[in-house]
Each structure stands twice: as structure tokens, then as C-alpha cells.
């Protein structure tokens, strides 16, 4: 199978990732739940995961790296920590449901959308400048759109938030492990990310980088301050109730080490090169619209095919062993901003393990699907 759906999850992992997870399953117990070697070994592994993540994402205190089950989990913690009933939040026009649904679940929250045209970073920044007014309580922006690969001007937005004294939440779901994520340089309140995408870890893992105070989303045992009925008031224990996913953390640590060794610059350049190669070929097909953004685009892109439902196009590709994603990609707001809400898109996304030969083969296959479709019309 040619797998071009890494924006959902990277399927091909470094061999060290499943090996580490499997080893942890039989050798490590629960951190903070015993002074024996299996428990202490688990605690050491979890701390190493925090340390390596802290170095990669520029956060000086590893204990401010919180283990989560995914980016959505982290975003829920961040949003619930900063946004209260009746408050006002500014978000970008390209946010995922992992941001918009938690906001809509808080009663009477006013959501202001800093909308700008697709791949127009200056317009997006201008929209944030316009919308971040004195009554705003928090700002949320993703680093890269999961639908179009639009790299949003997070550094400039972060600077604006610092200047105006507004806490910023960054969704790094499509950038962690691919683009530089500078937690302390941005001065963000929170940065959330999954472990199973650009960090090449297992599903069910994620990280929340905490720059400020946080509120627990879950309550329960932490292995610390057990005599108290309140959650510990220090990180990471405050946000990590219950038994941790040690096997997942082991795999995630291996994935982070892989990314660190390979270098995020090299990974991003490889993915962008494959995306550009694919877009070059598909733009030559009559009836195919490719959403392309030059330097404002990461290594993923979307397209539509005239007269063909996007789900049908993806199904035809799947029949020929090419895996992509189609539809609204859990991000209807992004499609509204880009004008594709009625059609959805077919998304191609790449990883460090994809090749130019796979791109060329998939382009030929899609070309044949488009040709056959026109005959059917």
C-alpha cells in the first residue's frame, strides 16, 4: 500500500518505536506506584520522555511536559484552564473540531474568528490584530492547517498576544516533529500535540506543554500526596490522574529520538519536496484543482476533482492501494474559510518514509481515475 495519510497518523514507524513499546509492556510497571525496579524503571522512562520533548520543543522545565492521550485531550485541558463561561475567545479560521467543540461546550462563550484567505499569512495576522481586543480572554491558533497544510504565522501571533497580554494556546498537531516548535520563544500558555503523527509514536499518546497555570480535567490517583483529597497543585501530577500509558510513552520516546536524530528540517524538506512533486503532476490533470500555497504550505495538500465526489475519489484510490483521506477532515471551519465546505477535499499527506517513486505511481493512478470518471460522465 502507498500510504499518504500521515496527517491522520503515521503508519510506518521507526523500528525502535514498536520495539520500545513491546519491551515496556513486559518489563515496566506504573510510575509512582511502587519502589521496586519495575515501577522505578517506568518512572525513569516517563521522565526521559519529558526531558527529550523539552529539548525538542524548547521548554526549560521537563515537568511542564504533560503526557496526554492525544492532542484533543491536551487542548481540552488548555481550553478548560483558560476559558470560562461567558468569556471571549479568538480563534483562526482554520481550527479543528478539537478546538471548536470544547469551546462550544462552554456556556455562553463568544467565539471571534480571525479569518483570512487561504495561504495568506499577512491577512490572517491582520485579522488577529483586528480581533484581539481588550475584552478577549484567550487566543487559539493552529500552527498548520490539517486540511490544506497552511502554515499560519504563529510566531507573529504569539508576539501580538504577548504585547496585548493575552494567553495563547497553539495546536501543533500538524507541526510537531516537522516544523520548529519554540514553546518559550512563543511565550505560549499551552502547546498541544499528538504523539502518533509527526513524532512517530503510538496512537493514544500526546503531549501538552504548559507555560502557565493549568486546571485538572480528570481527578484521581497520581502516586503523590495520597493522603489529600485535592489534586496536587504542581505539574505534571496536577494533570496526570490515573495510570499512565507507559508503553505508549516508551514508543513516543523512541519516536522523539528518531525525529531529533533525523532533524526536523530534513523531515520537513523531504515532505515538502514530495508534496510539490505530487502537486506538479496533478496540476497537469484536467478537472483537478490543487490547493497550493508555496512557502506558506507544509508537506500536505488538498485537491478536488470536477464532477467527482471527494469520498468517491478516495475510495477509488483505496481500491488501488493508495491511502488518502477525504471529506471535511474534522475541520469544517477550515473548509468554510477556504470555500470548500460544500465539496470537502481529498488530502495527501506524507512522512519521512515516503518516496518519490510512490508519488509518481500515485499520480499515474489518480490520472487514470480522473480519465475513467470523465468517460463515465
Residue pairs with C-beta under 8 A, 6 or more apart in sequence:
1 321
1 322
1 323
2 321
2 322
2 323
2 358
2 361
2 362
3 11
3 12
3 323
3 351
3 354
4 322
4 323
4 324
4 348
4 349
4 350
4 354
4 358
4 362
5 11
5 323
5 324
5 325
5 347
5 349
6 197
6 198
6 300
6 349
6 350
6 351
6 354
7 146
7 174
7 197
7 300
7 325
7 347
7 349
8 197
8 325
8 349
9 196
9 197
9 203
10 196
10 197
10 198
10 200
10 351
10 353
11 323
12 351
12 353
13 200
13 201
13 251
13 255
14 200
14 254
14 255
14 258
16 254
16 257
16 258
17 200
17 201
17 202
17 251
17 254
17 255
17 258
18 202
18 251
19 254
20 250
20 251
20 253
20 254
21 202
21 247
21 248
21 250
21 251
21 254
22 247
23 250
24 42
24 45
24 246
24 247
24 249
24 250
24 251
25 247
27 38
27 41
28 38
28 41
28 42
28 45
28 246
28 247
28 250
29 36
29 38
29 39
29 41
29 42
29 246
30 39
30 42
30 223
30 243
30 244
30 246
31 39
31 42
31 43
31 46
31 223
31 244
31 246
32 39
32 43
32 222
32 223
32 224
33 39
33 223
33 243
34 40
42 244
42 246
45 246
45 249
45 250
45 253
46 67
46 244
46 246
46 249
47 62
48 253
49 65
49 67
49 249
49 250
49 252
49 253
49 256
50 62
50 63
50 65
50 67
50 236
51 62
52 253
52 256
52 257
52 260
53 59
53 62
53 65
53 207
53 209
53 256
54 60
54 61
54 62
54 64
54 65
55 260
56 177
56 181
56 256
56 259
56 260
57 65
57 176
57 181
57 182
57 183
57 191
57 207
57 209
58 181
58 182
58 183
58 184
58 185
59 65
59 183
59 184
59 209
59 211
60 184
63 234
63 235
63 236
64 209
64 210
64 211
64 235
64 236
65 207
65 208
65 209
65 210
65 236
66 74
66 77
66 207
66 208
66 209
66 210
66 214
66 235
66 236
66 239
66 240
67 205
67 206
67 207
67 236
67 240
67 244
67 245
67 249
68 74
68 77
68 192
68 205
68 206
68 207
68 208
69 204
69 205
69 206
69 245
70 194
70 195
70 196
70 203
70 204
70 205
70 206
71 98
71 171
71 172
71 173
71 192
71 193
71 194
71 206
72 98
72 206
73 206
73 208
73 217
74 190
74 192
74 193
74 206
74 207
74 208
75 98
75 99
75 102
75 169
75 171
75 192
76 98
76 102
76 217
77 190
77 192
77 208
77 214
77 215
77 216
77 217
77 239
78 169
78 189
78 190
78 192
78 208
78 214
79 99
79 102
79 103
79 106
79 138
79 140
79 169
80 102
80 106
80 215
80 217
81 189
81 190
81 213
81 214
81 215
82 137
82 138
82 167
82 169
82 189
82 190
83 89
83 103
83 106
83 109
83 137
83 138
84 106
84 137
85 106
85 107
85 108
85 109
86 107
86 108
86 109
86 110
87 106
87 109
87 110
87 137
87 138
88 109
88 110
88 111
88 112
88 135
88 136
88 137
89 103
89 109
89 110
89 111
89 112
89 136
89 137
89 138
89 139
89 140
90 112
90 113
90 114
90 128
90 131
90 132
90 136
90 138
90 139
90 140
90 166
91 99
91 100
91 103
91 111
91 112
91 113
91 114
91 139
91 140
91 141
91 333
92 113
92 114
92 115
92 124
92 128
92 140
92 141
92 142
92 152
93 113
93 114
93 115
93 116
93 124
93 127
93 333
93 334
93 336
93 337
94 142
94 145
94 147
94 148
94 150
94 152
94 331
94 333
94 334
94 337
95 140
95 141
95 142
95 171
95 331
95 333
95 334
96 142
96 146
96 171
96 173
96 330
96 331
96 334
97 330
97 331
97 332
98 171
98 173
98 330
99 140
99 142
99 169
99 171
100 111
100 333
103 109
103 111
103 140
104 111
112 131
112 136
113 131
113 333
114 124
114 127
114 128
114 130
114 131
114 132
114 141
115 124
115 127
115 337
116 123
116 124
116 125
116 126
116 127
116 337
117 123
117 337
118 148
118 150
118 291
118 293
118 337
118 338
119 148
119 150
119 292
119 293
119 294
119 296
119 297
120 296
121 151
121 152
121 153
121 296
122 153
124 152
124 153
125 153
125 156
125 157
125 160
128 139
128 141
128 157
128 160
129 160
132 139
132 160
132 161
132 164
132 166
136 166
137 166
137 167
138 166
138 167
138 168
138 169
138 189
139 157
139 161
139 166
139 167
139 168
139 169
140 168
140 169
140 170
140 171
141 152
141 154
141 157
141 168
141 169
141 170
141 171
142 152
142 170
142 171
142 172
142 173
142 174
143 151
143 152
143 154
143 170
143 171
143 172
143 174
143 175
143 179
143 181
144 150
144 151
144 152
144 173
144 174
144 175
144 178
144 179
144 298
144 300
145 152
145 174
145 331
145 334
146 173
146 174
146 300
146 329
146 330
146 331
146 334
147 302
147 328
147 329
147 331
147 334
147 335
147 338
147 345
147 347
148 291
148 293
148 297
148 300
148 301
148 302
148 334
148 338
148 345
149 174
149 275
149 293
149 297
149 298
149 299
149 300
149 301
149 302
149 349
150 293
150 296
150 297
151 175
151 179
151 293
151 296
151 297
151 298
154 170
154 186
155 182
155 185
155 186
157 168
158 168
158 170
158 185
158 186
158 187
158 188
161 167
161 168
161 187
162 187
167 188
167 189
167 212
168 186
168 187
168 188
168 189
169 188
169 189
169 190
169 191
169 192
170 181
170 186
170 188
170 190
170 191
170 192
171 192
171 193
172 181
172 191
172 192
172 193
173 192
173 193
173 194
173 197
174 197
174 198
174 298
174 300
175 181
175 193
175 198
175 298
176 193
176 194
176 197
176 198
176 199
176 207
177 197
177 198
177 199
177 200
177 255
177 256
177 259
177 264
177 267
178 198
178 264
178 267
178 268
178 271
178 298
178 299
179 264
179 268
179 298
180 264
181 191
181 193
183 191
183 209
183 211
184 211
187 211
188 209
188 211
189 210
189 211
189 212
190 208
190 209
190 210
190 211
190 212
190 214
191 208
191 209
191 211
192 206
192 207
192 208
192 209
193 199
193 206
193 207
193 208
193 209
194 205
194 206
195 201
195 202
195 204
195 205
195 206
195 207
195 248
195 251
195 252
195 255
196 202
196 203
196 204
196 205
196 206
198 259
198 267
199 252
199 255
199 256
199 259
200 254
200 255
200 258
200 259
200 351
200 352
201 248
201 251
201 252
201 253
201 254
201 255
201 256
202 247
202 248
202 251
202 252
204 245
204 248
205 245
205 248
205 249
205 251
205 252
207 252
208 239
210 235
210 239
214 235
214 238
214 239
216 231
216 238
216 239
216 241
217 239
218 241
218 242
219 231
219 241
220 241
220 242
221 241
221 242
222 231
222 232
222 237
222 240
222 241
223 237
224 232
224 237
225 232
225 237
231 237
231 238
231 241
232 238
259 267
262 352
267 352
268 298
268 299
270 299
270 350
270 352
271 298
271 299
271 300
271 350
271 351
271 352
271 354
272 297
272 298
272 299
273 356
274 299
274 350
274 354
274 355
274 356
274 359
275 297
275 298
275 299
275 300
275 301
275 348
275 350
277 356
277 359
277 360
278 301
278 348
278 359
278 362
278 363
279 290
279 292
279 301
281 359
281 360
281 363
281 367
282 288
282 290
282 303
282 363
282 366
282 367
283 290
283 292
285 366
285 367
285 370
286 370
287 305
287 306
287 307
287 370
287 374
288 303
288 304
288 305
288 306
288 366
288 370
289 303
289 304
289 305
289 306
290 301
290 302
290 303
291 301
291 302
291 303
291 338
291 340
291 345
292 301
299 349
299 350
300 347
300 348
300 349
300 350
301 347
301 348
302 340
302 345
302 346
302 347
302 348
303 345
303 346
303 348
304 310
304 340
304 343
304 345
304 346
305 313
305 346
305 370
305 373
307 373
307 374
307 377
308 370
308 373
310 326
310 327
310 343
310 344
310 345
310 346
311 326
311 327
311 344
313 326
313 346
313 366
313 369
314 324
314 325
314 326
314 346
315 326
316 369
317 323
317 324
317 346
317 362
317 365
317 366
317 369
318 324
320 365
320 369
322 362
322 365
322 366
324 346
324 347
324 348
324 349
325 346
325 347
325 349
326 344
326 345
326 346
326 347
327 344
327 345
328 335
328 341
328 344
329 344
329 345
329 347
332 341
335 341
335 344
335 345
348 362
